[in-house]
Amino acid sequence: MKLRASGEAYLETILVLHKKTGMVRSVDVARHLEVTKPSVCHAVATLRDGGFLTMDSDYFLHLTDVGREVAEQIYEKHRFFTDRLIEAGVDPETAERDACRMEHVISQESFERLRDAYKTRKE
């Protein structure tokens, strides 16, 4: 299943919230993304059907191995672009917003080459 940017954003949000609190429910995702609960329910159903997450009997969301891999990749891109933009002098709030858009449009190959080139330059 090919994910859209919104699906990637949901997975990334679940990962980030899980790292912060250890447990995530749909309402937490709705608050974090500032979207409606029905929007989250639809996204969760789609992501669950695609094998990216599960929901337990207490309605907590859990990333599958595939979901965690995708979320980690997106989150790595997000952190990389946020940090580079801030280093370039962009204010942190704008850097966060722009990184959110950039993380979804760059290919994994291009990102890895850019990241590796940056690491090499810094060494």
Residue, then its C-alpha position, 0 to 999 in steps of 0.5 A: m500500500k502506497l502511503r500519502a503524506s497524510g498517512e505518513a504524518y499520522l504514523e509519525t505523530i503516533l511514533v512521536l507521541h508514543k516516545k513522549t507518553g508511552m501510549v497513544r489513543s486516537v484523541d491524542v493524535a487528533r489534538h496533536l495534528e489539530v484534526t477532528k476525531p472522525s478524520v483520525c478514525h478514518a485514517v486509523a482504519t486505513l492504516r490498520d487495513g494497510g498493516f501499519l498499525t493495530m489498536d488494542s482492546d483499550y483503544f491504544l494505537h500501536l505501530t506494526d514493524v512496517g508502520r514503525e519503519v515508515a514512521e522512523q524514516i519520516y521522523e528522521k527526515h523531519r529532524f534533519f530538515t528542521d535542524r538544517l533550516i534552523e542552522a541556515g537561520v530560519d526561525p524554529e517555528t517556520a523550520e518545523r512547518d517547512a520540514c513537515r512539507m519537505e519530509h513527504v516530497i523527497s525520495q528516500e534515495s535523495f534524502e539518504r544522499l543529502r544526509d550522507a553528504y552532510k555527514t561527510r562534510k561535517e566530519 
